[in-house]
Amino acid sequence: MAAGDVVSHPGPADRQRVQIAPCRAHPLRLRLKAGLPLDRAIAAAAREAGVTGAWLQLDDLLCTALSFVIPAPPPGDGRVAFYSATRVLRGARIVTAGLHLGEAGAIHAHGIWTDAAGAAHMGHLRPEGTHLSRPAWITGWRLDGAFFRRRFDPETGFPLFTTHRKARRLSSGRPARLIRLRPHLDLAPTLAALSCAGTRFLGLGSLVGTRFATGAPLPGPATEILILGQDRSRLWVASVGEDGTAHQGWLSGTNRTCITAELLLIDE
């Protein structure tokens, strides 16, 4: 399937194509313990800090074991794509990864890592099967006024994060929006329409193939992405498809959401 195509999901299209939950974002730093699965280490650090929702950045973290999956062909039940079998790397290093921390410690994480030989990989991190080799600090943004909750999505047939609002508890913070995009929205133009001058884009998701400004596109039906940077509304992303090769570049042309895109927009 060519990048930018439209896919046919198993359920009826939800009428609300963009979910937006206004909130405030506060800089955050958490200390993770070694010896625990990564999801439990993050949950413990967040609980100690009183954090219930956040965008977290993982950079240069050494792991005794790192588990991840990459996109795989449709499973034959109507869903447009699926995950590969879990891959496990020993002696790995997380080069960079981003994750949404949702309700009850739920995590959705994409990133780039290297194996013991230094070869690069990318995918969807399995934090329950990932262990840090030593304690580490991570940074990110604490959310006040909104959070992600994982629920079954009839349109795509997957359990996905959805935005929810709650009463704010903190003063100050930067104006922000927690956003979920449904399938077939063109990522960069959609974000541009939701932003203002100086808005910072953080997030991850899946596309119906990935088109870069240079080089061949990654074919669909699903590729995974992590936003690494931006130039105004242009997005620099890392992306991986079914062949498992990690790519980076500026998005160009039509890049439609495949299953979901989960984003934090911060006005700076």
SULVENNOR-V652321 format. One record per residue. N is the residue number from 1. RES is the residue in one letter. OMEGA is omega in degrees with one decimal (NA if undefined). NEAR is the number of other ideal C-beta (glycine too) atoms within 10 Angstrom. D_CENTER is the distance of its C-alpha to the mean C-alpha in Angstrom with 2 decimals. Layout:
# SULVENNOR-V652321
N;RES;OMEGA;NEAR;D_CENTER  N;RES;OMEGA;NEAR;D_CENTER
This chain:
# SULVENNOR-V652321
1;M;-177.0;15;22.54  2;A;175.8;11;22.32  3;A;177.8;22;19.33  4;G;178.4;17;19.42  5;D;174.6;15;21.32  6;V;179.7;12;21.10  7;V;-178.8;20;20.52  8;S;-179.7;8;22.35  9;H;-172.5;22;20.51  10;P;-175.4;14;22.73  11;G;179.5;13;22.96  12;P;180.0;8;24.16  13;A;176.2;13;22.01  14;D;-176.7;14;21.15  15;R;178.7;6;23.05  16;Q;-174.9;10;20.48  17;R;179.0;14;18.05  18;V;173.5;14;16.30  19;Q;-178.5;18;15.77  20;I;175.9;17;16.31  21;A;178.2;20;17.02  22;P;180.0;13;18.76  23;C;172.5;27;18.53  24;R;-178.8;20;19.31  25;A;-179.1;27;17.23  26;H;177.5;18;19.03  27;P;-171.8;10;18.52  28;L;174.5;20;17.87  29;R;-177.9;11;18.89  30;L;176.8;21;18.85  31;R;-179.8;13;20.98  32;L;176.9;21;19.78  33;K;172.3;14;22.61  34;A;175.7;14;23.12  35;G;177.0;12;24.44  36;L;167.7;15;21.99  37;P;-172.3;17;19.04  38;L;179.8;27;15.94  39;D;178.8;20;14.87  40;R;177.9;16;18.47  41;A;178.2;23;18.68  42;I;-179.5;25;15.82  43;A;-179.1;19;17.34  44;A;179.9;16;20.73  45;A;179.2;21;19.94  46;A;179.5;21;18.26  47;R;179.8;11;21.25  48;E;-179.3;10;23.69  49;A;-178.7;14;22.32  50;G;-176.5;9;22.34  51;V;178.5;21;18.65  52;T;177.2;18;17.29  53;G;-175.3;25;13.99  54;A;162.2;25;11.99  55;W;-176.0;25;9.23  56;L;-179.3;24;10.06  57;Q;179.3;16;10.57  58;L;-178.0;25;12.10  59;D;172.8;14;14.68  60;D;179.5;9;17.68  61;L;178.7;23;17.74  62;L;-176.0;14;20.30  63;C;170.8;21;19.93  64;T;175.8;15;22.80  65;A;178.1;16;20.57  66;L;-178.4;30;17.00  67;S;-179.7;21;15.85  68;F;174.7;27;13.27  69;V;176.4;16;13.34  70;I;178.3;22;13.08  71;P;179.2;25;13.74  72;A;-178.4;13;17.29  73;P;179.0;12;19.95  74;P;-177.0;14;20.47  75;P;177.9;12;22.00  76;G;179.4;7;24.96  77;D;-179.7;8;24.50  78;G;177.0;12;23.48  79;R;-169.5;18;19.71  80;V;-178.4;23;18.70  81;A;178.5;23;16.72  82;F;178.7;17;15.95  83;Y;173.5;17;14.84  84;S;167.1;15;17.21  85;A;-178.5;8;19.19  86;T;176.8;13;17.69  87;R;-177.6;16;18.42  88;V;176.8;13;19.66  89;L;174.8;20;20.40  90;R;-179.5;10;23.09  91;G;-176.2;14;23.49  92;A;174.6;22;20.02  93;R;172.1;17;18.43  94;I;178.1;23;14.82  95;V;173.7;18;15.15  96;T;176.9;17;11.91  97;A;175.7;27;8.53  98;G;-179.3;23;6.08  99;L;169.6;25;5.42  100;H;172.6;27;6.52  101;L;-176.4;28;10.07  102;G;-178.1;23;11.80  103;E;176.5;16;15.37  104;A;176.9;10;17.37  105;G;178.0;15;14.94  106;A;-175.1;17;12.35  107;I;168.2;20;9.14  108;H;-171.1;21;5.80  109;A;170.6;24;5.01  110;H;179.1;27;5.12  111;G;178.3;26;8.23  112;I;179.1;19;11.83  113;W;176.6;24;14.83  114;T;176.8;17;18.54  115;D;-176.2;15;21.04  116;A;178.9;10;24.46  117;A;178.5;7;25.95  118;G;178.7;7;23.47  119;A;-176.9;10;21.93  120;A;175.9;13;18.32  121;H;174.2;20;15.75  122;M;175.2;26;12.10  123;G;179.4;26;10.06  124;H;-174.4;21;8.20  125;L;171.2;25;9.64  126;R;-174.1;20;12.32  127;P;179.7;23;13.03  128;E;178.4;13;16.23  129;G;-179.2;16;17.60  130;T;-178.2;26;16.73  131;H;174.1;18;19.42  132;L;179.1;23;19.92  133;S;177.5;15;23.34  134;R;178.0;12;24.16  135;P;-175.8;11;23.20  136;A;172.8;19;20.73  137;W;171.8;11;19.63  138;I;-177.9;22;16.09  139;T;177.7;13;15.44  140;G;-177.2;24;13.34  141;W;174.0;24;14.14  142;R;-178.1;24;15.82  143;L;177.8;29;15.78  144;D;179.0;22;19.22  145;G;179.4;20;19.95  146;A;177.1;22;16.77  147;F;174.1;24;14.31  148;F;174.1;27;12.07  149;R;-178.9;14;14.18  150;R;179.7;17;13.53  151;R;176.6;12;16.24  152;F;-178.3;10;17.50  153;D;-176.4;20;17.05  154;P;-177.5;13;20.40  155;E;-174.4;16;19.43  156;T;-178.1;24;17.03  157;G;-180.0;18;18.35  158;F;166.3;19;15.14  159;P;-173.2;11;14.31  160;L;174.0;19;11.44  161;F;172.0;22;10.44  162;T;-177.6;19;13.06  163;T;176.4;21;14.09  164;H;178.9;16;17.27  165;R;172.3;13;19.66  166;K;-178.6;15;21.91  167;A;176.7;6;24.71  168;R;-177.6;14;24.05  169;R;-175.1;10;25.63  170;L;174.3;12;25.41  171;S;178.8;8;27.22  172;S;-174.4;7;26.06  173;G;-179.5;18;22.45  174;R;177.3;14;20.87  175;P;-175.4;14;20.50  176;A;174.7;26;16.93  177;R;171.2;21;15.30  178;L;-168.1;28;12.44  179;I;170.9;21;11.70  180;R;177.7;24;10.80  181;L;176.8;23;12.04  182;R;-174.8;21;13.97  183;P;168.8;23;15.02  184;H;173.5;15;17.06  185;L;179.3;15;16.28  186;D;-164.6;18;16.51  187;L;-172.4;24;13.43  188;A;178.3;19;15.30  189;P;178.8;12;18.43  190;T;178.7;20;16.79  191;L;178.5;22;15.06  192;A;-179.7;16;18.42  193;A;-178.5;10;20.28  194;L;-172.2;17;18.35  195;S;172.6;18;18.81  196;C;180.0;9;21.88  197;A;178.6;8;23.17  198;G;178.7;9;21.23  199;T;177.6;19;17.98  200;R;-178.6;17;15.04  201;F;175.7;21;11.67  202;L;176.8;22;8.49  203;G;-174.5;25;4.97  204;L;177.9;24;2.92  205;G;178.2;22;5.13  206;S;179.6;27;8.50  207;L;172.9;29;11.77  208;V;-171.4;27;15.39  209;G;-176.2;23;15.91  210;T;177.0;29;15.11  211;R;177.9;23;17.98  212;F;177.9;20;18.59  213;A;177.3;11;21.50  214;T;178.4;7;23.19  215;G;-178.9;10;23.36  216;A;176.0;9;23.06  217;P;172.5;20;20.16  218;L;-177.5;24;18.03  219;P;175.4;17;19.33  220;G;15.2;25;17.72  221;P;179.3;24;17.73  222;A;168.5;27;14.02  223;T;178.9;27;12.05  224;E;-178.6;27;8.44  225;I;169.5;26;7.16  226;L;177.5;25;5.83  227;I;-178.8;23;8.09  228;L;-177.8;15;10.80  229;G;-178.1;12;13.59  230;Q;168.7;19;15.71  231;D;-168.9;8;19.37  232;R;-178.7;10;19.91  233;S;173.8;16;18.01  234;R;-174.6;14;17.58  235;L;170.8;22;14.17  236;W;-173.8;15;14.01  237;V;162.8;27;11.16  238;A;-176.8;24;10.90  239;S;178.3;27;11.10  240;V;176.1;24;12.58  241;G;-174.6;23;14.82  242;E;180.0;17;17.30  243;D;175.5;9;19.37  244;G;-179.2;14;16.84  245;T;179.3;13;17.60  246;A;178.3;20;15.11  247;H;173.9;18;15.69  248;Q;176.7;16;15.19  249;G;175.5;18;16.73  250;W;173.8;16;17.15  251;L;179.4;22;16.19  252;S;-178.7;15;19.52  253;G;-177.5;13;21.06  254;T;177.6;16;19.48  255;N;-174.2;28;15.82  256;R;172.8;23;15.42  257;T;178.0;21;12.49  258;C;-178.2;29;13.18  259;I;179.7;25;11.91  260;T;165.0;21;9.35  261;A;-176.1;25;7.32  262;E;-165.3;25;6.20  263;L;170.8;24;7.58  264;L;177.1;25;10.03  265;L;-177.9;21;13.18  266;I;178.1;20;15.77  267;D;-176.2;14;19.33  268;E;NA;10;21.01
